[in-house]
Amino acid sequence: MIEKRAAQRHRVFKGGTITFESRGVACTVRNLSSGGAAIDLDGRVLLPPSFTLSISSDQFARKCRTVWRNDKRLGLAFEQ
């Protein structure tokens, strides 16, 4: 498979939260890079075009958007 990512992602297994419109949705962060992440959701959630991914254990918060979705796994790109 040809790698199309600009930055190498590192496998992680961390609890995270997607926040938008005063709402929080729990997720599991599966991999992470300087440019994006892959997350798992417990169920199908309709997300807006832009939202925030937070990992409280790392004091991490980034504004992002969905670039691909496969059932409950989403690929995110961090906004600059």
GUDREN-709564 format. One line per 5 residues: number of its first residue (from 1); their letters; for each residue x, y, z of N, C-alpha, C. Coordinates in Angstrom, 3 decimals, padded with zeros to 6 digits, always signed. Each point is the difference from the previous one (the first is absolute). Example, Ala and Ser with C-alpha at 12.3 -4.5 7.8 and 13.67 -1.06 7.14 Angstrom:
1> as> +013.190 -005.690 +007.800 -000.890 +001.190 +000.000 +000.900 +001.200 +000.000 ~ -000.350 +001.050 -000.720 +000.820 +001.190 +000.060 -000.770 +001.090 +000.730
//
This chain:
1> miekr> +000.840 -001.174 +000.000 -000.840 +001.174 +000.000 +000.890 +001.243 +000.000 ~ -000.383 +001.007 -000.753 +000.752 +001.249 -000.075 -000.466 +000.928 +001.112 ~ +000.958 +000.494 +000.782 -000.296 +000.910 +001.110 -000.232 +001.405 -000.543 ~ -001.166 +000.585 +000.302 -000.342 +001.329 -000.501 +000.076 +001.068 +001.085 ~ +000.255 -000.380 +001.227 +000.029 +000.966 +001.091 +001.266 +000.838 -000.050
6> aaqrh> -000.137 +001.269 +000.387 +001.149 +000.906 +000.033 +000.877 -000.265 +001.214 ~ -000.598 -000.474 +001.097 +000.746 -000.273 +001.236 -000.303 -001.417 +000.467 ~ +001.007 -000.684 +000.515 -000.181 -001.363 +000.486 -000.876 -000.001 +001.246 ~ -000.944 -000.928 +000.040 -000.871 -000.131 +001.166 +000.550 -001.055 +000.942 ~ -000.239 +000.215 +001.292 +000.452 -000.920 +001.037 -001.215 -000.636 +000.658
11> rvfkg> +000.058 -001.311 +000.165 -001.114 -000.704 +000.637 -000.111 +000.408 +001.463 ~ -001.221 +000.270 +000.399 -000.298 +000.323 +001.395 -001.331 -000.668 +000.347 ~ -000.328 +000.012 +001.261 -001.295 -000.507 +000.463 -000.394 +000.885 +001.172 ~ -000.640 +001.137 -000.325 -000.307 +000.997 +001.014 -001.454 +000.417 -000.097 ~ -000.578 +000.299 +001.142 -001.356 +000.530 +000.029 +000.001 +001.449 -000.428
16> gtitf> -000.941 +000.365 -000.826 -000.114 +001.370 -000.469 -001.445 +000.450 -000.010 ~ -000.185 +001.256 -000.336 -001.339 +000.575 -000.093 -000.084 +000.887 -001.229 ~ -001.067 -000.176 -000.750 -000.331 +000.874 -001.122 -001.012 +001.003 +000.539 ~ +000.264 +001.293 -000.172 -000.947 +001.003 +000.486 -000.445 +000.902 -001.148 ~ -001.297 +000.311 +000.026 -000.617 +000.901 -000.970 -001.360 +000.397 +000.530
21> esrgv> -000.405 +001.234 -000.263 -001.323 +000.502 +000.387 -000.329 -000.325 +001.456 ~ +000.915 +000.236 +000.922 -000.182 -000.258 +001.438 -000.292 -001.470 +000.297 ~ +000.447 -000.881 -000.872 -000.248 -001.434 +000.152 +001.327 -000.730 +000.002 ~ +000.131 -001.042 +000.802 +001.210 -000.805 +000.038 -000.302 -001.450 -000.325 ~ +000.825 -000.614 -000.849 -000.164 -001.400 -000.393 +001.318 -000.719 +000.291
26> actvr> -000.075 -001.065 +000.786 +001.196 -000.771 +000.334 +000.508 -000.742 -001.228 ~ +001.331 -000.128 -000.088 +000.617 -000.742 -001.090 +001.289 -000.646 +000.501 ~ +000.548 -000.894 -000.799 +001.299 -000.602 +000.278 +000.941 +000.419 -001.113 ~ +001.111 +000.630 +000.378 +000.998 +000.425 -000.978 +000.898 -001.197 -000.272 ~ +000.066 -000.415 -001.272 +000.747 -001.202 -000.384 +001.385 +000.307 -000.563
31> nlssg> +000.138 +001.126 -000.705 +001.323 +000.437 -000.431 -000.007 +001.514 -000.126 ~ +001.208 +000.567 +000.034 +000.131 +001.440 +000.126 +001.265 +000.464 -000.702 ~ -000.069 +001.153 -000.659 +001.175 +000.627 -000.613 -000.139 +001.502 +000.169 ~ +000.964 +000.732 -000.512 -000.079 +001.455 +000.083 -001.111 +000.551 -000.896 ~ -000.419 -000.783 -000.996 -001.008 +000.483 -000.943 -001.390 -000.574 +000.155
36> gaaid> -000.148 -001.064 +000.812 -001.317 -000.601 +000.124 -000.029 -001.183 +000.941 ~ -001.122 -000.707 -000.020 -000.202 -001.138 +000.903 -001.039 -000.937 -000.597 ~ -000.037 -001.208 +000.542 -001.088 -000.932 -000.284 -000.669 -000.295 +001.334 ~ -001.320 +000.036 +000.001 -000.746 -000.243 +001.235 -001.078 -001.042 -000.236 ~ -000.421 -000.640 +001.076 -001.146 -000.907 -000.015 -001.103 +000.616 +000.839
41> ldgrv> -001.228 -000.078 -000.509 -001.186 +000.427 +000.736 -000.801 -001.228 +000.386 ~ -000.769 +000.092 +001.096 -000.813 -001.128 +000.436 -001.175 -000.262 -000.936 ~ -000.463 +001.020 -000.661 -001.132 -000.147 -000.917 +000.087 +001.030 -001.099 ~ -000.980 +000.012 -000.868 -000.010 +000.979 -001.093 -000.445 +001.352 +000.557 ~ +000.814 +000.987 -000.207 -000.282 +001.350 +000.470 +000.102 +000.945 -001.186
46> llpps> -000.986 +000.843 -000.170 +000.032 +001.006 -001.046 +000.830 +001.171 +000.506 ~ +001.110 +000.277 -000.683 +000.912 +001.051 +000.434 -000.088 +001.195 -000.930 ~ +000.219 +001.195 +000.541 +000.042 +001.191 -000.854 +001.306 +000.016 -000.808 ~ +000.135 +000.930 -000.949 +001.221 +000.071 -000.812 +001.267 +000.229 +000.824 ~ -000.097 +000.700 +001.120 +001.158 +000.306 +000.832 -000.362 -000.224 +001.471
51> ftlsi> +000.919 -000.553 +000.774 -000.228 -000.292 +001.414 +001.350 -000.074 +000.698 ~ +000.004 -000.226 +001.313 +001.236 -000.058 +000.780 +000.214 -001.408 +000.539 ~ +001.221 -000.511 -000.157 +000.411 -001.258 +000.610 +000.856 +000.340 +001.202 ~ -000.365 -000.536 +001.168 +000.757 +000.223 +001.234 +000.423 -001.329 +000.594 ~ +001.231 -000.027 +000.530 +000.502 -001.141 +000.775 +000.437 +000.587 +001.332
56> ssdqf> -000.856 -000.115 +001.020 +000.250 +000.683 +001.269 +001.270 -000.498 +000.691 ~ +000.340 -001.282 -000.131 +001.189 -000.537 +000.668 +001.284 +000.629 -000.532 ~ -000.037 +000.529 -001.237 +001.169 +000.626 -000.622 -000.123 +001.520 -000.082 ~ -001.087 +000.549 +000.544 -000.295 +001.429 -000.116 +000.087 +000.432 -001.463 ~ -000.666 -000.771 -000.866 +000.055 +000.153 -001.440 -001.373 +000.415 -000.502
61> arkcr> -000.062 +001.006 -000.848 -001.262 +000.406 -000.644 +000.335 +000.589 -001.367 ~ -000.670 -000.511 -001.034 +000.233 +000.494 -001.355 -001.334 +000.100 -000.742 ~ -000.165 +001.050 -000.743 -001.137 +000.161 -000.896 +000.264 -000.902 -001.209 ~ -001.003 -000.736 -000.458 +000.222 -000.942 -001.091 -001.252 -000.190 -000.845 ~ +000.187 -000.795 -001.066 -001.101 -000.345 -000.900 +000.174 -001.465 -000.406
66> tvwrn> -001.085 -000.639 -000.382 +000.031 -001.385 -000.446 +000.461 -000.048 -001.452 ~ +000.972 -000.890 -000.303 +000.445 -000.167 -001.392 -000.427 -001.344 -000.567 ~ -000.258 -000.992 +000.863 -000.566 -001.257 -000.453 -000.727 -000.664 +001.170 ~ -000.909 -000.904 -000.351 -000.762 -000.721 +001.031 -000.239 -001.410 -000.486 ~ +000.210 -000.965 +000.888 -000.211 -001.408 -000.291 -000.739 -000.595 +001.190
71> dkrlg> -001.321 -000.064 -000.082 -000.853 -000.480 +001.079 +000.216 +000.859 +001.242 ~ +000.675 -000.525 +001.026 +000.192 +000.743 +001.247 +001.385 +000.641 +000.110 ~ +000.851 -000.179 -000.988 +001.339 +000.621 +000.017 +000.012 +001.208 -000.927 ~ +000.613 +001.087 +000.484 +000.094 +001.237 -000.766 +001.445 +000.440 -000.100 ~ +000.355 +000.518 -001.162 +001.287 +000.642 -000.188 -000.188 +001.504 +000.088
76> lafeq> +000.796 +000.647 +000.826 -000.134 +001.445 +000.227 +001.236 +000.736 -000.492 ~ -000.198 +001.199 -000.504 +001.092 +000.901 -000.345 -000.108 +001.199 +000.930 ~ +001.125 +000.381 +000.606 +000.017 +001.166 +000.863 +000.024 +001.252 -000.857 ~ -000.791 +000.983 +000.396 -000.049 +001.259 -000.733 +001.154 +000.883 +000.442 ~ +000.540 +000.740 -000.927 +001.150 +000.873 +000.296 -000.439 +001.289 +000.622
//
